[in-house]
Amino acid sequence: MDKAVALGKLPPKKSGSAKMTIHGQNPIRIFDDPLYVYGSDREYVLALITENQAWGDRLDDALDYLKAEVIWAARYELARTVEDILARRMRALFSMPAPQYEWHRKLQGSLPENSDMMICGSRSRYGNLKN
């Protein structure tokens, strides 16, 4: 914008977005809480556990990620595969000490359950997906 104004292509104007916040912004960051990355949506992720208590369990003992995070990603972040969640959203496949291939195989042992959670997440968001 500044460059366009300097070139005379746009009239100077005060920024309307300077004080806007992004979705999920939370000024209080508690870095010891693994769910702090959800910002103001943290409470909604936790609310999923009241919907199904099993979603409060960890995906794996070595990971600080809850099953509720899979549901959240499927419902509200448009995640469509378990790999998308583990690799791109949680970065879990990249943060493990063992080679990624070994961890990917280990996590695949829980894929059927996690895949079911993703299906549950997307169906809950859009209602009953009947044809």
Order of alpha helices (4+ residues) and beta strands (2+ residues): alpha-alpha-alpha-alpha-alpha-alpha
